[in-house]
Amino acid sequence: MKIKLLIAVTGLLSLASLPVHAHTGLGTVHGLVDGLLHPLLGIDHLLVMLAIGLWAAKLGGRALWMVPGSFLLAMAAGAGLHYTGFTISAAETWVAFSVLASGWLVLKNQHISSGFAVAIAAGFALSHGYVHAAELQASNDAVGYVSGFLLTTAVLHGLGVAVGLSGAVRLKIINSALGLLCAVVGTTLLAGI
C-alpha cells in the first residue's frame, strides 16, 4: 500500500512543478528511420524502456507480457492524441517523472498486482508517445515515424525482459545501477537542469 501512496503523491506533486524539457531527442524527424533511432538518442526514453522490461520480468507471470504490451498500446494512443489535436498538460513533466518512478520501481523490487503495474506503465507511455509525436513536422511521415519508435521501444522492452529473466549473478547490481541512474536522470530532468 505504501508504494501506491508514494506513486500517487509524487505524481500529484509533479503536476505542480514547472515545465521541463525531459524529452532529449535530437533534431527534426522525417519518418521510419528517425522513429527507429529516436528512442536510442533520448536518455529519458532509453532508461524507461529498459526499466519497464526489467520490471516486467521481475513481476513475472502475466505482467511479463502485459506491462510492455500496455506500454506500447498506450504509447501509440499518446501519439494519436497529439495527432488529433488533444493536449496533455505537462507532458514533459510526466516523461521526467516516469524516468524517476520507473527507476524506483526497479530498485525497490516491489511486487504489485498485474493490473496496477499495467496502469502505471500505460500512464508513463501516454506521455512518452505524446511528446514523441509532438516532434514530428506536419509534412513528414507520421505512420512511419510512430511505427519506428514503437518497434525500437518493443526491442528495448525485450532487452530489459531478457536481462531480467537471465538469472545472472549480477542482476542485483544491474537493478541497482539502472534504478539509481533513472533516479538521478529523472530528478535532474524534474529540476529543470
C-alpha positions as CSV (number, residue, x, y, z in Angstrom):
1,M,0.0,0.0,0.0
2,K,2.9,2.4,0.7
3,I,4.1,2.1,-2.9
4,K,0.7,3.1,-4.2
5,L,0.5,6.1,-1.9
6,L,4.1,7.2,-2.8
7,I,3.5,7.0,-6.5
8,A,0.2,8.8,-6.2
9,V,1.6,11.6,-4.1
10,T,4.7,12.0,-6.2
11,G,2.6,12.1,-9.4
12,L,0.3,14.8,-8.0
13,L,3.2,16.9,-6.8
14,S,4.8,16.7,-10.2
15,L,1.7,18.3,-11.7
16,A,2.6,21.4,-9.7
17,S,6.1,21.6,-10.9
18,L,7.3,23.9,-13.6
19,P,7.5,22.7,-17.1
20,V,10.7,20.9,-18.0
21,H,12.2,19.6,-21.2
22,A,12.7,16.0,-20.3
23,H,12.5,14.7,-23.9
24,T,16.0,14.9,-25.1
25,G,15.7,13.7,-28.7
26,L,17.6,15.5,-31.3
27,G,16.7,17.5,-34.4
28,T,13.9,17.3,-37.0
29,V,12.3,14.0,-37.7
30,H,11.1,12.7,-41.0
31,G,9.9,9.1,-40.9
32,L,10.7,5.4,-40.2
33,V,14.4,5.7,-39.7
34,D,14.1,8.6,-37.4
35,G,11.4,6.8,-35.5
36,L,13.7,3.7,-35.1
37,L,16.6,5.8,-33.9
38,H,14.8,8.3,-31.7
39,P,14.3,6.1,-28.6
40,L,18.0,5.3,-28.7
41,L,19.0,9.0,-28.7
42,G,17.0,10.2,-25.8
43,I,18.2,9.1,-22.4
44,D,14.8,9.5,-20.9
45,H,13.2,7.1,-23.3
46,L,16.1,4.6,-23.3
47,L,16.1,4.3,-19.5
48,V,12.3,4.0,-19.1
49,M,12.1,1.3,-21.8
50,L,14.8,-0.8,-20.3
51,A,13.4,-0.3,-16.8
52,I,9.9,-1.3,-17.9
53,G,11.2,-4.5,-19.4
54,L,13.3,-5.4,-16.4
55,W,10.4,-4.6,-14.0
56,A,8.0,-6.8,-16.1
57,A,10.5,-9.6,-15.8
58,K,10.8,-9.1,-12.1
59,L,7.0,-9.1,-11.7
60,G,6.7,-12.3,-13.8
61,G,3.5,-14.1,-14.7
62,R,1.1,-12.2,-16.9
63,A,2.9,-9.0,-16.2
64,L,5.8,-10.3,-18.3
65,W,3.8,-9.5,-21.4
66,M,1.0,-7.3,-20.2
67,V,3.2,-4.5,-18.8
68,P,5.3,-4.0,-22.0
69,G,2.2,-4.6,-24.2
70,S,0.2,-2.0,-22.4
71,F,3.1,0.4,-22.7
72,L,3.2,0.0,-26.4
73,L,-0.6,0.4,-26.8
74,A,-0.7,3.5,-24.6
75,M,2.3,5.0,-26.4
76,A,0.5,4.6,-29.7
77,A,-2.6,6.2,-28.1
78,G,-0.5,9.1,-26.8
79,A,0.8,9.7,-30.3
80,G,-2.7,9.5,-31.6
81,L,-3.9,12.1,-29.0
82,H,-1.3,14.5,-30.3
83,Y,-2.2,14.0,-33.9
84,T,-5.9,14.6,-33.2
85,G,-5.1,17.9,-31.5
86,F,-5.6,16.8,-27.9
87,T,-3.2,18.4,-25.4
88,I,-1.7,16.6,-22.5
89,S,-0.9,19.1,-19.9
90,A,2.7,19.0,-18.6
91,A,3.6,16.0,-20.8
92,E,7.3,16.7,-20.5
93,T,7.0,16.7,-16.7
94,W,5.2,13.3,-16.9
95,V,8.1,12.0,-19.0
96,A,10.6,13.1,-16.4
97,F,8.5,11.7,-13.6
98,S,8.4,8.3,-15.5
99,V,12.2,8.2,-15.5
100,L,12.3,8.7,-11.8
101,A,9.4,6.4,-10.9
102,S,10.5,3.5,-13.2
103,G,13.9,3.5,-11.7
104,W,12.4,3.5,-8.2
105,L,10.1,0.5,-9.2
106,V,13.1,-1.5,-10.4
107,L,15.3,-0.5,-7.5
108,K,12.7,-1.3,-4.8
109,N,11.6,-4.6,-6.5
110,Q,8.1,-4.1,-5.1
111,H,5.6,-6.7,-6.2
112,I,2.3,-5.3,-7.1
113,S,-0.7,-6.6,-8.9
114,S,-0.5,-7.0,-12.7
115,G,-3.5,-4.6,-13.2
116,F,-1.8,-1.8,-11.2
117,A,1.5,-2.4,-13.0
118,V,-0.3,-2.2,-16.4
119,A,-1.9,1.1,-15.3
120,I,1.4,2.6,-14.2
121,A,3.1,1.5,-17.4
122,A,0.3,2.9,-19.6
123,G,0.4,6.2,-17.7
124,F,4.1,6.5,-18.4
125,A,3.6,5.6,-22.0
126,L,0.9,8.0,-22.8
127,S,3.2,11.0,-22.2
128,H,6.1,9.3,-24.0
129,G,4.0,8.7,-27.1
130,Y,2.6,12.2,-27.0
131,V,6.0,14.0,-26.8
132,H,7.5,11.8,-29.4
133,A,4.6,12.6,-31.8
134,A,5.0,16.3,-31.0
135,E,8.4,16.3,-32.5
136,L,7.2,15.3,-36.0
137,Q,6.7,18.0,-38.5
138,A,3.2,18.0,-40.1
139,S,4.6,17.3,-43.6
140,N,6.5,14.2,-42.5
141,D,5.6,10.5,-42.4
142,A,3.7,10.1,-39.2
143,V,2.9,6.4,-39.7
144,G,6.5,5.5,-40.4
145,Y,7.8,7.6,-37.5
146,V,5.4,6.1,-35.0
147,S,6.0,2.6,-36.3
148,G,9.7,3.1,-35.9
149,F,9.6,4.4,-32.3
150,L,7.2,1.6,-31.3
151,L,9.4,-1.1,-32.9
152,T,12.5,0.2,-31.1
153,T,10.5,0.5,-27.9
154,A,9.5,-3.1,-28.2
155,V,13.1,-4.2,-28.7
156,L,14.2,-2.2,-25.7
157,H,11.5,-3.8,-23.6
158,G,12.6,-7.2,-24.8
159,L,16.2,-6.4,-23.9
160,G,15.1,-5.4,-20.3
161,V,13.0,-8.6,-20.1
162,A,15.9,-10.8,-21.3
163,V,18.2,-9.3,-18.7
164,G,15.6,-9.7,-16.0
165,L,15.0,-13.4,-16.9
166,S,18.6,-14.2,-17.4
167,G,19.1,-15.1,-13.8
168,A,22.5,-13.5,-14.0
169,V,24.5,-13.4,-10.8
170,R,25.0,-9.7,-11.3
171,L,21.3,-9.0,-11.8
172,K,21.0,-7.3,-8.4
173,I,23.9,-4.9,-9.4
174,I,22.1,-4.2,-12.7
175,N,18.9,-3.5,-11.0
176,S,20.6,-1.1,-8.5
177,A,22.6,0.6,-11.2
178,L,19.6,1.1,-13.6
179,G,17.4,2.2,-10.7
180,L,19.9,4.7,-9.4
181,L,20.7,6.0,-12.9
182,C,16.9,6.5,-13.5
183,A,16.6,8.3,-10.2
184,V,19.4,10.7,-10.9
185,V,18.3,11.4,-14.5
186,G,14.7,11.8,-13.5
187,T,15.5,14.1,-10.6
188,T,17.7,16.2,-12.9
189,L,15.0,16.4,-15.5
190,L,12.4,17.4,-12.9
191,A,14.7,20.0,-11.5
192,G,14.9,21.5,-15.0
193,I,18.7,21.2,-15.4
